[in-house]
Amino acid sequence: MDSLIEGIVRRVVREEIAAVLGQQPFRLALPLPEAARACGYSLESIRKAIRDNDLVPSYANAKPVIMVEELVRWLRSLPDERA
C-alpha cells in the first residue's frame, strides 16, 4: 500500500511541477512561491513548514529556495489521514 501511495505522490508532484514550469526546462530548486504552487499549498504553509523545521530551504544568493527532492521528501512525510 505504501508503494502505491508513494507512486501516486511522485506522479502528482511531477505533474504539478511540470504545470508550474510550463515549457521551461526542469529546475532542481524552486523559489518559495513556485514550490507552494508546485505542491498545491499556500506560500504561508510553506513558510510555516520552514519555521517548524519540517521543510529545509537552501540558499542561493541569500534567497531561500526549495530543492525539488526536499519538497518531495516533505510531502511524503505528511500524514496519510486527517488529524
Secondary structure, DSSP 8 states (H G I E B T S, - for coil): -HHHHHHHHHHHHHHHHHHHHTTS---SEEEHHHHHHHHT--HHHHHHHHHTTSS--EEETTEEEEEHHHHHHHHHHS-SS--
